């Protein structure tokens, strides 16, 4: 072997833009491509016959020795490489070489590159009539590539199919050689302008197109595809080469990272969110009553659902009630139910939410808006775990976990007499405070990535993400509506986007102008500023609520509720 391999093979290794080095069974360099010379600054004459570790470095020499001994393929390794510029990091694939009898004859070290693979495959098609030995060497290099590679002729029939292609698709090369490529990959793009057809149409390479193929076992697999036409010596297109990389491990890693930085559907990796996740993990396993504080849009119901579905009552129902959405009389019948004839229009009996949530969790959203009589009845249920329907006399036992939420400062309401002190203490067994988005802006890129993926799936789009300029605007905005407003902004951008990348022009006007208030609705409820603003608007409009609501930018219903909250009644 040493007599054959000691001569530099320029026709083969010079095809690759990245380095290719060949070593014999003793670990000595016997082949060194021009690209390897360029990368290292060493010439073929300087390295041939030298130990691998003296040329490629101690770490790469150790890995080559491992392949020579064990015979396994080492792929996609990041290792230091000594060069004339100093040590650099390179990705390498090391594959064993075998003689005609299957014995270990040496190893090939390649530094993987998509263009290298395309050119090598093109050379393989153009030189089919050349020596078998050279063809075997070329195929050996293709087999060492970690990406799937296949070639087709002018009729789209597969003419070569490497080892990595077999692993990604589940088909063996014997099964696919001679078949039309669309029968093997069965991708929706096969029926349209697939990357290979685009390469044929343009006469040039196509890079990094994401498509979905169907494996032999029927499972879908996302892959990144690059393609190029193959030409003969006269420049006539005689076929094509396609290189594809399985994106499934990358998608799985992305999913694992999201799960790592999430609890239920709550996402974040900032310090406040990591502390929140740790608290939720502890609270979820208990059956204690929980009171969640948070501004509008911070995800209070998401937290409540996460606590339920990660807790001991996960098999039971999760029932939610918005206490601010109903007048006090209707809220009482909604919570506790009513008997037939209890009031005008009650033509039949109806169970309340406490009965529907039996064995599970009852989520009381906006509990601070609850009136005095309902507060008293709720306190009794918490104390005795029993109640009567409206208009009924039968005592009903209930077994529910209460999770309440508010954007008010209930301690202030307790001090003013607006909220019962004893009920507050019964609800506030465990308190959880959700940070507003403006206090955890480092989570915005992670949330944006999540929402882009969500709306891509929902709308069947392939938006890649947001531009750096758009991301800067998203990071600078104060998000008075918190995560809900961010989600709505991304959904709006999806509607406006036309080129697959969200730019500043696609974002809502408020975000582009960075006019988010630093004191959003939830925070305003905690201080006197909101009361003062409402009073000024009412007085300036002669207490005409419609005009005052327009001045404040809220609905008449919201204005009326806030007037009641602050005791702003015209005298």
C-alpha positions in Angstrom: 0.0 0.0 0.0 2.8 2.4 0.9 4.2 2.2 -2.7 0.8 3.2 -4.2 -0.3 5.8 -1.7 3.0 7.6 -1.2 2.4 9.4 -4.6 0.2 12.4 -4.3 -3.2 11.8 -6.0 -3.9 15.3 -7.4 -6.9 14.3 -9.5 -8.8 13.2 -6.5 -7.9 15.2 -3.5 -7.6 18.5 -5.3 -11.3 18.4 -6.0 -12.2 19.3 -2.4 -12.1 22.9 -1.3 -11.6 21.6 2.3 -8.7 19.5 3.4 -8.3 15.8 2.8 -5.5 13.8 4.4 -4.8 10.1 4.0 -2.8 8.1 6.5 -1.5 4.5 6.3 -2.0 1.8 8.9 1.0 3.1 10.9 -0.5 6.6 11.1 1.8 8.2 8.6 0.7 10.8 6.1 0.6 9.3 2.6 -1.9 11.7 0.9 -2.4 15.5 1.4 -4.7 17.6 -0.8 -4.0 21.1 -2.0 -6.8 22.4 0.2 -5.0 20.8 3.2 -1.8 22.5 2.1 -3.7 25.8 2.0 -5.3 25.3 5.4 -2.2 24.2 7.3 0.5 26.1 5.3 2.4 22.9 4.8 3.2 21.3 1.5 2.7 17.7 0.4 6.5 17.2 0.3 6.8 18.5 3.9 4.2 16.2 5.4 4.3 12.9 3.4 5.7 10.1 5.5 5.4 12.0 8.8 3.3 10.8 11.8 -0.2 12.2 11.7 0.1 13.9 15.1 3.1 15.8 14.0 1.2 17.4 11.1 -2.4 17.5 12.2 -1.9 18.0 16.0 -2.0 15.8 19.0 -5.8 15.7 19.4 -6.5 14.8 15.8 -3.6 12.3 15.8 -5.2 10.6 18.8 -8.5 10.3 17.1 -6.9 8.9 13.9 -5.2 6.3 16.1 -8.6 5.5 17.6 -10.0 4.8 14.1 -7.0 2.8 13.0 -7.4 0.5 16.1 -11.2 0.4 16.4 -12.2 0.7 12.7 -15.2 3.0 13.5 -16.2 6.2 11.7 -15.8 9.4 13.7 -18.1 12.1 12.3 -18.7 15.8 13.0 -15.9 16.4 15.5 -14.7 19.8 16.4 -10.9 19.7 17.1 -8.0 22.1 17.1 -5.7 22.1 14.0 -2.2 23.6 14.1 -1.6 25.9 11.1 0.7 28.6 10.1 -1.9 31.1 11.5 -1.9 29.3 14.8 -4.4 26.7 16.1 -7.9 26.8 14.4 -11.0 24.8 15.0 -12.2 22.4 12.3 -15.0 19.9 11.8 -13.6 16.6 10.7 -14.8 13.2 9.7 -12.4 10.3 10.1 -13.1 7.0 8.3 -11.1 3.8 8.1 -9.6 2.5 4.8 -9.8 -1.2 4.1 -7.9 -3.3 1.6 -9.5 -5.8 -0.9 -9.6 -8.4 1.8 -11.4 -6.2 4.3 -8.4 -5.5 6.5 -7.5 -2.1 7.9 -5.2 -0.3 5.5 -5.3 3.3 6.9 -7.7 6.2 7.4 -9.1 9.2 5.6 -9.4 12.5 7.3 -11.8 15.0 5.7 -12.9 18.5 6.6 -16.6 18.4 5.5 -18.0 21.1 3.2 -21.2 21.0 1.1 -19.5 22.3 -2.0 -16.8 19.7 -1.6 -19.4 16.9 -1.6 -21.2 18.4 -4.7 -17.9 18.7 -6.6 -16.8 15.2 -5.6 -20.2 13.7 -6.7 -20.0 15.7 -10.0 -16.5 14.2 -10.5 -17.8 10.8 -9.8 -20.4 11.1 -12.6 -18.0 12.7 -15.1 -15.3 10.1 -14.7 -17.3 6.8 -14.6 -15.0 5.3 -17.2 -11.8 5.9 -15.2 -9.8 3.4 -13.2 -11.8 1.3 -10.7 -9.2 2.0 -8.0 -9.7 5.8 -8.2 -13.5 5.4 -8.3 -13.3 3.3 -5.1 -11.2 6.0 -3.4 -13.7 8.6 -4.4 -16.7 6.5 -3.2 -14.8 5.9 0.1 -14.6 9.7 0.6 -18.4 10.0 -0.2 -19.1 7.3 2.3 -17.2 9.2 5.0 -19.5 12.2 4.5 -22.0 12.6 7.3 -24.6 14.2 5.0 -26.8 12.2 2.7 -25.7 12.4 -1.0 -27.4 11.0 -4.1 -27.1 11.7 -7.8 -29.7 11.4 -10.6 -29.5 11.1 -14.3 -31.4 13.2 -16.9 -34.6 11.2 -16.2 -34.5 11.9 -12.5 -33.5 8.3 -11.7 -31.2 7.7 -8.8 -27.7 6.6 -9.9 -25.8 6.8 -6.5 -26.9 6.8 -2.9 -24.4 7.1 0.0 -24.4 5.5 3.5 -25.7 8.7 5.2 -28.6 8.8 2.7 -29.5 5.3 3.6 -29.5 6.2 7.3 -31.7 9.3 6.9 -34.3 7.7 4.5 -34.3 4.1 5.8 -33.9 2.8 2.2 -30.8 0.8 1.1 -29.0 1.8 -2.0 -30.1 -1.5 -3.6 -33.7 -0.5 -3.1 -33.4 2.9 -4.7 -30.9 2.7 -7.6 -32.8 3.2 -10.8 -36.0 4.6 -9.1 -37.3 8.1 -9.7 -36.1 10.2 -6.8 -39.7 11.4 -6.0 -40.7 7.8 -5.3 -38.0 7.6 -2.6 -38.3 10.9 -0.9 -42.1 11.5 -1.3 -41.9 15.1 -0.4 -44.6 17.7 -1.2 -41.9 19.7 -3.0 -41.3 16.7 -5.4 -44.5 17.7 -7.2 -43.4 21.3 -7.7 -40.1 23.1 -8.1 -37.9 21.0 -5.9 -34.3 22.1 -5.2 -33.0 19.7 -8.0 -35.4 21.1 -10.5 -34.5 24.7 -9.5 -30.8 23.8 -10.0 -31.5 22.4 -13.4 -33.6 25.5 -14.3 -31.1 28.0 -13.2 -28.0 26.0 -14.2 -26.4 26.7 -10.8 -26.4 25.4 -7.3 -29.2 25.8 -4.8 -28.3 25.9 -1.1 -30.0 25.2 2.2 -33.7 24.6 1.3 -35.7 23.1 4.1 -38.2 20.4 3.0 -39.9 17.5 4.6 -39.4 13.9 3.3 -41.1 10.7 4.1 -38.9 7.9 5.4 -39.3 4.3 4.5 -41.2 3.6 7.8 -43.7 6.4 7.0 -42.3 8.9 9.5 -41.8 12.5 8.3 -38.3 14.0 8.6 -37.2 17.6 8.1 -34.1 18.0 6.0 -31.9 20.8 4.7 -31.2 20.3 0.9 -28.5 21.7 -1.4 -28.5 20.7 -5.1 -26.4 21.3 -8.2 -26.5 20.2 -11.9 -23.9 17.7 -13.1 -22.3 18.4 -16.5 -20.1 16.4 -18.9 -16.8 17.5 -20.3 -18.6 19.6 -22.9 -20.7 21.4 -20.3 -23.9 19.6 -21.1 -26.2 18.8 -18.1 -26.3 15.0 -17.6 -27.9 14.8 -14.2 -27.8 16.3 -10.7 -26.5 15.9 -7.2 -28.3 16.6 -4.0 -26.9 16.8 -0.5 -29.3 16.7 2.4 -28.9 16.9 6.2 -31.3 15.5 8.7 -32.7 18.3 10.8 -34.5 16.0 13.3 -31.7 16.1 15.9 -31.6 19.9 15.7 -35.4 20.1 16.0 -35.3 17.7 19.0 -32.5 19.8 20.6 -34.6 23.0 20.1 -37.6 21.2 21.7 -35.5 20.1 24.6 -34.2 23.6 25.1 -37.7 25.0 25.1 -38.8 22.4 27.6 -35.8 23.2 29.7 -36.8 26.9 29.7 -40.6 26.3 30.2 -43.2 25.0 32.5 -46.4 24.0 30.8 -46.8 26.6 28.1 -44.9 29.3 30.1 -41.6 30.2 28.5 -38.6 32.0 29.8 -34.9 31.7 30.8 -34.4 34.9 32.7 -33.7 34.8 36.4 -37.2 35.8 37.4 -38.7 33.0 35.3 -36.2 30.4 36.5 -37.2 31.3 40.0 -40.9 31.1 39.0 -40.4 27.6 37.4 -38.7 26.3 40.6 -41.6 27.6 42.7 -44.2 26.1 40.3 -42.6 22.7 40.5 -42.9 22.7 44.3 -46.4 24.2 44.3 -47.8 21.9 41.6 -47.3 18.8 43.7 -49.4 20.2 46.6 -53.1 20.7 47.0 -52.8 24.1 48.6 -54.8 27.1 47.6 -52.8 29.5 45.4 -53.2 33.3 44.7 -51.5 34.5 41.5 -50.7 38.2 41.2 -49.9 39.6 37.7 -50.6 42.3 35.3 -53.0 41.8 32.3 -51.4 39.5 29.7 -48.7 38.0 32.0 -50.2 34.5 31.7 -52.1 34.0 35.0 -54.4 31.3 33.5 -51.4 29.6 31.9 -49.9 29.3 35.3 -53.1 28.0 36.8 -53.4 25.4 34.1 -49.8 24.4 34.5 -50.3 23.9 38.2 -53.4 21.8 37.6 -51.9 19.5 34.8 -48.7 19.0 36.7 -50.3 18.3 40.0 -52.2 15.5 41.8 -55.6 16.6 40.3 -54.4 16.4 36.7 -57.0 13.7 35.9 -59.8 15.9 37.2 -61.5 18.8 35.5 -60.0 22.3 35.2 -62.8 24.9 35.4 -62.2 28.6 34.9 -64.4 31.6 35.9 -63.8 35.2 35.2 -65.2 37.0 38.2 -65.0 40.4 36.5 -67.1 39.3 33.5 -70.4 38.8 35.4 -72.5 41.0 37.7 -72.5 39.8 41.3 -75.9 38.1 41.1 -75.0 36.1 38.0 -71.6 35.3 39.4 -73.2 33.7 42.4 -75.5 31.5 40.4 -72.6 30.7 38.0 -70.3 29.5 40.9 -72.9 27.7 43.1 -75.6 26.8 40.6 -79.4 27.2 41.1 -82.5 25.2 41.5 -85.6 25.4 39.3 -87.7 28.5 40.3 -84.9 30.2 42.2 -85.5 33.3 40.1 -87.5 34.4 37.1 -86.4 32.4 34.0 -84.9 29.5 36.1 -87.0 26.8 34.4 -84.6 24.1 35.3 -81.9 23.3 37.8 -78.3 24.0 36.8 -75.1 22.9 38.6 -72.5 25.5 39.4 -68.8 25.7 38.6 -68.0 24.2 42.0 -69.9 21.1 41.2 -68.4 20.9 37.7 -64.9 21.2 39.1 -65.4 18.5 41.8 -62.2 16.4 42.0 -60.2 19.0 40.0 -59.3 22.6 40.1 -61.5 25.8 40.1 -59.7 28.8 38.7 -61.1 32.2 39.9 -59.7 34.8 37.6 -60.0 38.5 38.6 -61.1 37.4 42.1 -60.5 40.9 43.3 -63.6 42.0 41.4 -65.9 39.7 43.4 -68.7 41.4 45.4 -69.3 41.2 49.2 -72.1 38.6 49.1 -70.2 36.2 46.8 -67.0 36.7 48.9 -68.9 35.6 52.0 -70.3 32.5 50.3 -66.9 31.6 48.8 -65.3 31.9 52.3 -67.8 29.3 53.6 -66.9 26.9 50.8 -63.2 27.3 51.6 -63.9 26.7 55.3 -66.5 23.9 55.2 -66.1 22.5 51.6 -69.9 22.6 51.2 -72.6 25.0 49.8 -76.2 25.2 48.7 -77.4 26.1 45.2 -79.2 29.4 44.8 -82.8 28.7 45.8 -82.0 25.3 47.2 -81.8 23.7 50.7 -79.7 20.6 50.0 -76.1 20.9 51.2 -73.6 19.8 48.5 -70.1 18.7 49.4 -67.3 19.7 47.1 -63.7 18.7 46.7 -61.9 21.3 44.6 -58.5 23.0 44.6 -58.9 26.8 44.4 -56.4 28.8 42.4 -57.3 32.5 42.3 -55.7 35.3 40.3 -55.8 39.1 40.4 -54.2 42.2 38.9 -55.2 44.2 42.0 -53.3 44.8 45.2 -55.6 42.8 47.5 -53.8 44.0 50.6 -54.8 47.6 49.8 -58.3 46.4 49.1 -58.4 44.6 52.5 -57.2 47.7 54.3 -59.9 49.8 52.6 -62.6 47.2 53.4 -63.3 46.4 49.8 -62.1 42.8 50.2 -62.7 40.5 53.2 -59.6 40.1 55.3 -60.5 36.5 56.3 -61.1 35.5 52.6 -57.8 37.1 51.6 -55.9 34.9 54.2 -57.7 31.8 53.0 -56.8 32.5 49.4 -53.3 33.7 50.0 -51.9 30.4 51.3 -49.3 30.4 48.5 -48.8 33.6 46.6 -47.1 33.7 43.1 -46.2 36.9 41.5 -45.7 36.9 37.7 -43.1 39.4 36.4 -44.2 41.7 33.6 -42.5 41.3 30.3 -40.7 44.7 30.6 -38.8 43.2 33.7 -37.6 40.1 31.8 -36.8 41.4 28.3 -34.1 38.8 27.8 -36.9 36.3 27.3 -38.3 38.2 24.3 -36.1 36.3 21.7 -37.1 33.0 23.1 -40.8 34.0 23.1 -40.6 35.3 19.6 -39.0 32.0 18.4 -41.9 30.1 20.1 -44.6 32.3 18.5 -43.0 32.1 15.1 -43.0 28.3 15.3 -46.6 28.4 16.6 -47.9 30.6 13.8 -45.9 28.7 11.1 -47.7 25.5 12.1 -51.1 27.2 12.4 -50.9 29.2 9.2 -48.8 26.7 7.1 -46.1 29.4 6.6 -42.3 29.1 6.6 -41.4 32.4 8.2 -37.7 32.1 9.3 -37.8 34.6 12.1 -37.3 38.3 12.6 -34.6 40.6 11.3 -32.1 42.1 13.7 -33.7 45.5 13.2 -37.2 44.2 14.1 -35.7 42.3 17.1 -34.2 45.6 18.4 -37.7 47.2 18.2 -39.2 44.3 20.1 -36.6 44.6 22.7 -37.0 48.3 23.1 -40.8 48.3 23.5 -42.2 48.3 27.0 -45.1 45.8 26.3 -47.9 47.2 28.4 -50.0 44.2 27.4 -47.1 41.8 28.3 -46.8 38.4 26.6 -50.3 38.5 25.2 -49.5 41.7 23.3 -46.2 40.3 22.1 -48.0 37.2 20.7 -50.6 39.5 19.0 -47.8 41.6 17.5 -46.1 38.5 16.0 -49.4 37.2 14.6 -50.0 40.6 13.1 -46.5 40.6 11.6 -47.3 37.2 10.0 -50.2 38.7 8.2 -48.2 41.6 6.9 -45.0 39.7 6.1 -44.5 38.7 2.4 -40.8 37.5 2.2 -40.5 35.0 5.0 -38.6 37.3 7.4 -40.3 39.7 9.8 -39.0 43.2 9.4 -39.8 46.5 11.2 -42.4 47.4 8.5 -44.3 44.2 9.4 -44.7 45.1 13.1 -47.6 47.0 14.6 -47.3 50.8 14.6 -47.2 51.0 18.4 -44.1 48.8 18.4 -42.4 50.6 15.5 -43.0 53.9 17.4 -41.9 52.4 20.8 -44.9 54.0 22.4 -45.5 51.3 25.0 -46.4 52.8 28.3 -44.0 52.1 31.1 -47.0 52.0 33.5 -49.4 49.4 32.0 -52.9 48.6 33.1 -51.9 46.1 35.8 -49.5 48.4 37.4 -51.9 51.3 37.2 -54.3 49.3 39.3 -51.8 49.3 42.1 -51.5 53.1 42.5 -53.4 56.3 42.6 -52.4 57.3 39.1 -55.2 55.5 37.4 -57.9 57.0 39.7 -56.5 60.5 39.0 -56.5 59.9 35.2 -60.1 58.7 35.2 -61.3 61.5 37.3 -59.7 64.1 35.1 -61.2 62.6 32.0 -64.6 62.5 33.5 -64.4 66.1 34.7 -63.1 67.3 31.4 -66.0 65.7 29.5 -68.7 66.7 31.9 -69.0 63.1 33.3 -70.1 61.9 29.9 -68.8 58.3 30.1 -68.7 57.7 26.3 -66.4 60.7 25.7 -64.3 59.9 28.8 -63.8 56.4 27.6 -62.5 57.7 24.2 -60.2 60.1 26.0 -58.7 57.2 28.1 -58.6 54.8 25.1 -60.8 52.1 26.9 -64.3 50.7 26.4 -67.3 52.1 28.3 -67.6 48.7 30.1 -64.0 48.9 31.3 -64.4 52.6 32.3 -67.6 51.7 34.3 -65.8 48.8 36.1 -62.8 51.0 37.0 -65.1 53.8 38.2 -66.8 51.4 40.6 -63.4 50.1 41.7 -62.2 53.6 42.6 -65.5 54.8 44.0 -65.9 57.4 41.3 -69.7 58.0 41.3 -71.1 61.3 40.2 -72.7 63.2 43.0 
